[in-house]
Amino acid sequence: MPDLSIEFCGVKAPNPFWLASGPPTNSEYQVRRAFDAGWGGAVWKTIAHEPIVNVSSRYGGVDYDRRKLMGLNNIELITDRTLDTNLKEVARVKKAYPEHALFVSLMVESTREAWHDITKQTQDAGADGVELNFGCPHGMSERGMGSAVGQVPDYACMITEWVKEVATIPVMVKLTPNITDPVAIGRAAVQGGADAISLINTLNSIMAVDLDTLAPKPSVRGDGSHGGYCGPAVKPIALNMVASVAGDSQIRVPISGIGGIQAWQDAVEFLLLGANSVQVCTAVMHYGFRIVEHLKSGLEGWMSEKGFSTIRDVVGRSLPRIKTWGDLDLNYKVIAEIDERKCIHCGLCYIACEDGCHQSIKWDRVPMSDYLASNGADAQAFRSGGMEVFPGAGGDVVNVFTVKEEICVGCNMCSLVCPVEECITMKEVETGKPPMSWNAYQALLSAGKTEKIEPPEHV
Amino acid sequence: MARAGDRLSPAELSRNFADLPTPLTVDETLLEASRCLFCFDAPCTRACPTHIDVPKFIRQILHQNTLGAAKTILESNIFGGSCARACPTEVLCEGACVDHVLMKAPVQIGRLQRSACDATTGVRFFEPGPPTGKRVAVIGSGPAGLSCAHELRKRGHEVVVFEARDVPGGLNTLGIAAYKISTEFALSEVDLVRQMGIELLLNQRKSGAEIKSMLSDYDAVFLGIGLGSTAPLGIEGEDASGVWEALDFIFQTHTKAFSDCEVGRHVLIIGAGNTAIDVATAAHRLGAGQVTIVYRRGEEAMPAFSYEYELAKGDAVRFEWYAQPVRVVEHDGVARGIEFVRTALDDPASRSSQLRAVAGSNFVLEADMIVKALGQEPLLDLLAALPGLQVKGGKVVVDPATGATGVAKLFAGGDCLSKGGEIVDAVQDGKVAAWGIDAMINHA
């Protein structure tokens, strides 16, 4: 059985699945329920000296053709509870759950005194670490906090330094994605003494506009404001940012990966790209704390299958494979292959290729009788009222789609739209040429050692 | 003969004749719409005789453009609402659906189509074209005739529709099981065509001679006359009281209150087509104690679609296979049952395999109501009065591309071509003929 336990900048946790700072970590009641459910750690929802006042409503969702909450955004602010209440509850939870990691997210006005005070009070309450919220893009940023700090490297460095002046526990800095390159802020945080980095916070967003009332969503008496976007839709953005921070030679601190994790595979991808732990919020808001069970079981199963015994073995495994485009091999080639026995004749590959890609799929309307003559055994016909019916056929013809191998550029699109598992696969074809990246190609070209690559004839 | 109301309360009857399948709820509609893969050159569209752009209307439903969805449907098929209810979708659009293979269950296209059409009842989608000054007579206000009339009005031609009965809509209004298409709904669809500005005249049964003379009074005539009465059994005692024609039995469920409909305690239905199933399920719903469908061939050769067969089995309808009626058993002119003889045949799956009576196998099934569901016969006398009209095997012959008969200016469509097809086929025939008429008029 693989060991899921981790040690994250000196803090031990039974597994790498932590709750991100947010609504699910608002209170002792919730964090106790989370730890009982099996979460390895939690980052307490951002506390401050004074409770804020919230608006109603607060969240907006993006559905995708009837699947709910591909994305979620919020205009909720940091804690609306008193510092005293929060810290008493932190202390009780930590006492009751000594084996679990409990960080507390902090956000105060940008003065040394304020940061010193809240840091000291938090560590006195028994927190394992603090997370500096330099990320929230809404509300607090207008007051000079959150992403207003996280978007300016000097501020991020300075505040981290202030906290580190008094901190006796690890200090994690949470980065905003609302910036051109998170590495700059990551470096600044590390320069300021950060012990760990977490990312990403939410993306700035306007969720939607109500087409009846013309009001933005979420709506507060008909008005709206930009809010923080999260959920499964942001994962690829988060993965890129985690990989870029993890791969930076100047940022040598543990990373907690955040952004759209809902399935165990998402979590593994963050680990493979250099995260030492992961944090989850939206999926818990959607389904509850119970999802940690399948996160753990999926991770365990995968680790067993792949022969990984500890999380440490997994972390960063795929990071060396993230390269610049110029390092990719121009002489590697794949083309699509359609398994006619699995094809259901939906034509999605064809129209995607024809209109959106490279016109490399051939479409034939084959008369039913001809099709049956060559594919009889595979045709899934049924009879009703004396009629023979062939799903996928219609009007006595079957659409047959074949890849034009000579012009297929191997873009993957057909295999991405195909609704049938393993029906369209990309197979490698031998080009007979040695690997050559763009960078190598440029060098060879300028040295006059290679011919210019001509555009393909069919374009 | 007993009335249904003697056995069942009005509430029970109305429950029995509630829509089947039930309309989808809003959530069911959206979820079902999300299953559609949005196929390219979609098999469902190709399989639909009227070529409704199914993926398009389903996507319009999914993205909550219900008006657009209904327009997509009705553009191809003005009887889209009826077809959504009564089409044998399992062998048409849904039979072709690729989800049959992928998920072992097709997208419920018929029910989605119904959702869209129902949500837009009363909306006016089409306007008549600019007047051409040409007049077309349409004989019969069934789906073929009205679909033809609708297409002609879109193109600006004047249309007069002559209906023999006192209710418009033909079999669409009267001849489909009431739990599939209610009379009220069928008439609302007639109104979709009526609002295009047609003249619709009821109680206008036309003879062949009258139709012939219309050919000189109108720029074109469309023959959408359907078929005549049910084929006779050709056996002794057929005229006894208690022996019904299938369509008469169905008609009563549309023209009377359910409680006034007549139904036997033991109902015997001769024939195993889709109309026989409509009769059987209606009889069951009207409170018949026992309903038996008798077919001279076996289960494998039955003409009813699987969906219909399952429906009947679910209604506890009994099936008696390999039995051919010999005579109606009667007493004082009242039917008491039928004497049958067992049949044997070489190929049970074939509907043309020669039947042999098994000697000495005669048996009697008792019944107080006997319903003949052998299919309708063509109106041969009427057709014979139209010189030059080609009729083959009881079917009027037309050019499939234009609906034109061999007689100048005479077009035809619907059941008089097919000897009994689906509503959707009739609608397409009407469209094709309208295009044929329009082309003829424009080139004259």
Chai-1 contact restraints between the chains, C-beta under 6 A:
chainA,res_idxA,chainB,res_idxB,connection_type,confidence,min_distance_angstrom,max_distance_angstrom,comment,restraint_id
A,D65,B,S34,contact,1.0,0.0,6.0,A-B,restraint_1
A,R66,B,L30,contact,1.0,0.0,6.0,A-B,restraint_2
A,R66,B,L31,contact,1.0,0.0,6.0,A-B,restraint_3
A,R66,B,S34,contact,1.0,0.0,6.0,A-B,restraint_4
A,I344,B,V98,contact,1.0,0.0,6.0,A-B,restraint_5
A,I344,B,V101,contact,1.0,0.0,6.0,A-B,restraint_6
A,I344,B,L102,contact,1.0,0.0,6.0,A-B,restraint_7
A,C346,B,L37,contact,1.0,0.0,6.0,A-B,restraint_8
A,C346,B,C39,contact,1.0,0.0,6.0,A-B,restraint_9
A,C346,B,V98,contact,1.0,0.0,6.0,A-B,restraint_10
A,G347,B,C39,contact,1.0,0.0,6.0,A-B,restraint_11
A,G347,B,F40,contact,1.0,0.0,6.0,A-B,restraint_12
A,G347,B,D41,contact,1.0,0.0,6.0,A-B,restraint_13
A,Y350,B,F40,contact,1.0,0.0,6.0,A-B,restraint_14
A,I351,B,F40,contact,1.0,0.0,6.0,A-B,restraint_15
A,Q380,B,V101,contact,1.0,0.0,6.0,A-B,restraint_16
A,S384,B,E90,contact,1.0,0.0,6.0,A-B,restraint_17
A,S384,B,V91,contact,1.0,0.0,6.0,A-B,restraint_18
A,S384,B,F305,contact,1.0,0.0,6.0,A-B,restraint_19
A,S384,B,S306,contact,1.0,0.0,6.0,A-B,restraint_20
A,G385,B,P303,contact,1.0,0.0,6.0,A-B,restraint_21
A,G385,B,A304,contact,1.0,0.0,6.0,A-B,restraint_22
A,G385,B,F305,contact,1.0,0.0,6.0,A-B,restraint_23
A,G386,B,P303,contact,1.0,0.0,6.0,A-B,restraint_24
A,M387,B,V91,contact,1.0,0.0,6.0,A-B,restraint_25
A,V389,B,V91,contact,1.0,0.0,6.0,A-B,restraint_26
A,V389,B,G95,contact,1.0,0.0,6.0,A-B,restraint_27
A,P391,B,H100,contact,1.0,0.0,6.0,A-B,restraint_28
A,P391,B,V101,contact,1.0,0.0,6.0,A-B,restraint_29
A,G392,B,P43,contact,1.0,0.0,6.0,A-B,restraint_30
A,G392,B,V98,contact,1.0,0.0,6.0,A-B,restraint_31
A,G392,B,V101,contact,1.0,0.0,6.0,A-B,restraint_32
A,A393,B,P43,contact,1.0,0.0,6.0,A-B,restraint_33
A,G394,B,P43,contact,1.0,0.0,6.0,A-B,restraint_34
A,G394,B,R46,contact,1.0,0.0,6.0,A-B,restraint_35
A,G394,B,A47,contact,1.0,0.0,6.0,A-B,restraint_36
A,G394,B,A96,contact,1.0,0.0,6.0,A-B,restraint_37
A,G395,B,R46,contact,1.0,0.0,6.0,A-B,restraint_38
A,N399,B,D41,contact,1.0,0.0,6.0,A-B,restraint_39
A,P419,B,L37,contact,1.0,0.0,6.0,A-B,restraint_40
